[in-house]
Amino acid sequence: MKRKIKWGNVVVLTIGVIIIVASLIFLVSKLADDKKEEHINEKEKITEKAKPVITYNDKLIMVLGEKVNLLEGVSAKDEKGETIYVTIEGDYNTDKIGVYKLKYVATDKNDLTTKEDFTLYVLQKLDSVSQKSSSPEFFTTSKGFEGVVINDITYIDGILVANKTYALPESYNPGKLNTIAYAKAQEMLDDSKKEGLNIWIQSGFRSYELQTRLYNGYGQRDGYDKADTYSARPGHSEHQSGLAFDVNEIDYTFDDTPEAKWLSENCSKYGYILRYPKGKTDETGYVYESWHFRYVGEELATKLYNNGEWTTVEDYFGITSKYN
């Protein structure tokens, strides 16, 4: 005898099974989401607690060519206080004057990384002058160049600057032309001879005391306002830096000579600039001097040469040259 199927019961049973399966799926999904959220929260907690801590100095100063360990005094620890390795991120060259923006990087065993910014100042090398200080003063020019004052000597982008705004201390006395500058000058003058030219250094290093006598002499002769247009006050002369010199006659008879033309067109190849170009008195503070050359290194000299349209130090760095 055949039993009659009760389709109502089948439908109820099917719906019940569907509800049970759906509930199981929801429960499994909920457990998975909770586990995922728990994992994320745990990771956030680990990140917050485990981030490495780097101990460092955010500004480092060195002199061109000096051997310096940029990791000396730098350390990093993980969340357990254990020391971890520190590396440096970014390009720099200790044999090239300039300011470099770098990062210290430390990564722990959980692949959690800390990066800290620091600035490396590579200064123009000076002779017989201290370039170390326990209390350097840092500043930024109107064009964003980094400057530092060490022992009353101002460097911008690593280059020593001396003009009407930035002075050298009376105690600054290298006693002669800078060794590097002099070597490049000799190379330049030797090459000029091969061109049949006659160029010589007429006035090189001048002490603070000598500049005092010269300036006062010009002031008494022409008046101090007039003297300020062509002679630096004591402490403000580039000659005192040992990085500049005057050639030949040191007057305007030199302007149109083959020697003046050759120097203006070629001095940048040796790291020199025509320091006081024609028509730039408002920027430099001094009248045009075809005979005055200053060593800044080949890279900056090439930029300032500007394809023969000389840019001044003041314009390039965004600084003034005015007596207070």
Disulfide bonds with the S-S distance in Angstrom:
none
